[in-house]
Amino acid sequence: MAGTYQESWKEPFLSPPRFEVTRSAKRLAELAKSATNLSVSGVVTEERIASMQSRGAGLTMLYGFQRVDQEILRELQALAEERQVVPQMQALFAGRSVNFIEGFDSERRAALHPATRDVFEQAITSDLSARRVVEEELQKLRTFFGEIGNSYDTMLFIGIGGSELGPHAIADALTCYNLPSRKVHYIGNIDPDEMTAALRGTDLRKTLVAIVSKSGSTLETATNEARARQAFQTAGLDPKQHFIAVTSPKTPMDDLSRYRAVFHLFDFVGGRFSSTSVVGGVLICFLAGATTFFEFLDGANQMDRLALRLDIRDNLPLLLALLSVWNRNFLGFPTVAVIPYSQALRRFPAHLQQCEMESNGKSVDRYGRRIPYPTAPVLWGEPGTNAQHSFFQLLHQGTDVVPVEFIGFKDSQYGEDCMYNGTSSQDKLLSNLFAQALALALGHDNENPNKYFSGNRPSTLILGQKLDAKTLGALLALYENKIAFEGFLWGINSFDQEGVQLGKGLAEQLIAVCRARREGREDLSASAVGRRLLDIVEDIGSAHGIVPKSR
Amino acid sequence: MAGTYQESWKEPFLSPPRFEVTRSAKRLAELAKSATNLSVSGVVTEERIASMQSRGAGLTMLYGFQRVDQEILRELQALAEERQVVPQMQALFAGRSVNFIEGFDSERRAALHPATRDVFEQAITSDLSARRVVEEELQKLRTFFGEIGNSYDTMLFIGIGGSELGPHAIADALTCYNLPSRKVHYIGNIDPDEMTAALRGTDLRKTLVAIVSKSGSTLETATNEARARQAFQTAGLDPKQHFIAVTSPKTPMDDLSRYRAVFHLFDFVGGRFSSTSVVGGVLICFLAGATTFFEFLDGANQMDRLALRLDIRDNLPLLLALLSVWNRNFLGFPTVAVIPYSQALRRFPAHLQQCEMESNGKSVDRYGRRIPYPTAPVLWGEPGTNAQHSFFQLLHQGTDVVPVEFIGFKDSQYGEDCMYNGTSSQDKLLSNLFAQALALALGHDNENPNKYFSGNRPSTLILGQKLDAKTLGALLALYENKIAFEGFLWGINSFDQEGVQLGKGLAEQLIAVCRARREGREDLSASAVGRRLLDIVEDIGSAHGIVPKSR
């Protein structure tokens, strides 16, 4: 389908009516005033739950606990069509430059992360050169990790943001499939204590260090690399034998004289969408082997195939995006909680938080016009059942409504369990997940106002058989494509991150002041307020009488 | 001060005017319409930043990046007085039954967690029997951990929610101070994979297992304990020699025939406020020793002393609470992000998330009346600088404003650093923290709308010299007391959690169905919808053709 896409490729991005003036958005705003009330007796029936489900790529999505009915679903379908979001997705899969703002300087790049896993069956991405370099890098991964065998048992994975959150989340999720005694320390923060803690108790002789930076010049990563190299040299080891680089071609890190191997990222893959690229690849191939990594890619590719379907009931990512937009723009809920009932997914919400909020936390549209409706919600979450004993009080009885996306699996990963009081822990885990969705939706009346539950609080359930590598790939791609669809619906560019530049520039000024002070010079490049902040922190020790002022 | 408190103790809770009808709240609502705009040139000056700071218990709080001026601060002071929040805090310190809803069945307990650290200088809590039992338990901790010496190097810490999040967060924060080769695995989740992963590679002979449950009957904890006992028995070890209990007197776990030691929690300490009790005690004493634990208590006690001050500029927790209420109720921001620039505090936001949202995610007041204003915001966060490369895009350019509480320290914990390009990593860390606060407040104009920053986004900076045990105690108590003050301002009971009961009951019904199905019986205690959900998940394997239907 994507392969036959030939027309002026910007059209689906620029020609559709603006989100707020689409016929369907106006109609949805009307429908929202009398949206399905889940707490009314007889609304949430077993027929409703059974019929409101979509399946694909190994995942089952239940949306009968959302405040929608058939009419609202039809209007959501219409919204997807009016906003031409599937054609936009086709343009993405075709490798078009979807990362742009019309009429202004912008990155003008493709966002072809689906190509990083389009190495199975018939291709669905249509940029042959992208697929070729992807396959080359995958071959390099296989070869390298085959060659090194068991020379290393520990990896220091040095990267931050898009170079860390996704890979970290997926590696945690797949720990069950690790090769014997493989382990990893993640170092992202410029905070020196993180590196100190990681170096303690690590046998550097058996350690492989992966430096991951798309630009090859990320402040935190470059600093931490310098410190790691010092540590190896101090230990009498040659960094070149232990360090590998993951970076774009031609960056300062693309240098085989300094690294044992260099794996290439390409500018058609954004950092937060790089989990299925060599960024995730070096980590998962090291920890769990290349076969597991390819299973993961396979699952993601399966889900990508669904993202090109036109009917929202067959297109899980689009349906999830539309339900998100329904909750955010029409029902007015400012946040969304993702609650995996799986301890292995403990870092998955933090990855989605980045992916959603960095992609869609924007205020201007494709023409650079200020947007009059809310875009990305705050996405947050922790695993259940733990979260039930933490913030679920607010989800049930707080003054704000928080829609929830529950994730759960029929089987445990290790298959080891404990029968206690006649049921397994897995039975109890799933029972708790379902009970929370029911309690949020139905509520409960009580004469004691403190034991009253209003109900009518929506959720979606995303279920799989087991959290294996393939299912994890599908789950990741479900959310990656969902996030892209949200951006297409809202008419924003989900693929840049100009909002991080201002702080970066101001930090450089303050760092210049620190450098000058250490050298006994004065530097006025930072503002007076910034310099005063540095004075205040410098005074903290002396103010408390613990450490003399050192400047 | 608290000791002389004699009057009808409920008065400060019940007699003040309701939050929304206080004179000061009405005035603040007016002032909010023209609240300080931080992005206007000349507003954020170095004088403003330097003067808007409060210090105490080793912490410095800068609030010049909040959208307040002297008039607003005076009205916030007036709001604190109209709502009688310091007298309410005095009642809490006096050990009064502050956990109540007037006119309805409620828990009617004290919330005397400050007593768990009131073991220094002159006492500030006035319940002698509470202080006596606290001192007894602290003595038991010292004795026990002295006696066991180095018999164990690993702890399995089995507890959930209030019995896990706080202790986990503080233990992570103090890893730097751990005794040699001490380590811990946390098991909270009913998810069987968490326990399986923890048991792999753990030498049970050197393992101490702490079972932590205030009620002695928490589903997850009881299940995980049963499985851990099986593992010890299978390994030919006597659980009694390895298991210790932390529970209330007279629960099923208060049984020295089954545990090597039992440490007592009391009903005057809520789970989410139990970090300074024996719950945190068994963990920190094991990992870092009793001296470190007492330093932590000392810091918390120092901060508690400030919480009884009347002037909001001297009362850091109250000031933080008032700024939170200002942002939530008058400026209308639905969430707050806590961003520690310290990797050691990586789990601290998750603990605060529980503490805030379980305490104040409520919709009824002290009289059980429905509340017409928002209460607890969604509190969330991840460490900086990592978060800058994640969701900060949305903080700077999203359509919603998210107030931020930054936490930072002058010195690193380990004192090991790396000079790179003329500055240390700690220099870079703090420069980044300050740069973010500046960027959020000031914004930046640009002809390219995609590079435009509106600014006027508020933050508070909480700074200390070094994250040692004492400073961590002060930081924890800052937030514990802040959360209590918010509840006092909103007129709610922050100390119960009735909102978790409905889901718990529904889960028990579904678990009963699972049990019956495993025994070949039918059980109809759960609703038809609930049973259908169990059918759907059971069908998942067969629907995907992987596993035959087993029922």
Interface residues (C-beta under 8 A of the other chain):
Chain A: V44 T45 E46 I49 A50 Q53 R55 G58 T60 L62 I101 F104 D105 S106 I160 G161 G162 E164 L165 T175 C176 G188 N189 I190 D191 P192 D193 E194 M195 T196 A197 T218 L219 E220 A222 T223 N224 A226 R227 Q230 G271 P334 T335 Y341 S342 Q343 A344 A350 Q353 Q354 M357 E358 N360 G361 K362 S363 V364 G368 R369 R370 I371 Y373 P374 T375 A376 P377 V378 W380 E382 P383 G384 T385 N386 Q388 H389 S390 F391 F392 Q393 L394 L395 H396 Q397 G398 T399 D400 V402 G408 K410 D411 S412 Q413 Y414 E416 D417 C418 Y420 N421 G422 T423 S424 S425 Q426 D427 K428 L429 L430 S431 N432 F434 A435 Q436 A437 L438 A439 L440 G443 H444 N448 P449 N450 K451 Y452 F453 S454 L461 L463 G464 Q465 N493 D496 Q497 E498 G499 V500 Q501 L502 G503 K504 G505 L506 A507 Q509 L510 I511 V513 C514 R515 R518 E519 S527 A528 V529 G530 R531 R532 L533 L534 I536 V537 E538 I540 G541 A543 H544 I546 V547
Chain B: V44 T45 E46 I49 A50 Q53 R55 G58 T60 L62 I101 F104 D105 S106 I160 G161 G162 E164 L165 T175 C176 G188 N189 I190 D191 P192 D193 E194 M195 T196 A197 L219 E220 A222 T223 N224 A226 R227 Q230 G271 P334 T335 Y341 S342 Q343 A344 A350 Q353 Q354 M357 E358 N360 G361 K362 S363 V364 G368 R369 R370 I371 Y373 P374 T375 A376 P377 V378 W380 E382 P383 G384 T385 N386 Q388 H389 S390 F391 F392 Q393 L394 L395 H396 Q397 G398 T399 D400 V402 G408 K410 D411 S412 Q413 Y414 E416 D417 C418 Y420 N421 G422 T423 S424 S425 Q426 D427 K428 L429 L430 S431 N432 F434 A435 Q436 A437 L438 A439 L440 G443 H444 N448 P449 N450 K451 Y452 F453 S454 L461 L463 G464 Q465 N493 D496 Q497 E498 G499 V500 Q501 L502 G503 K504 G505 L506 A507 Q509 L510 I511 V513 C514 R515 R518 E519 S527 A528 V529 G530 R531 R532 L533 L534 I536 V537 E538 I540 G541 A543 H544 I546 V547
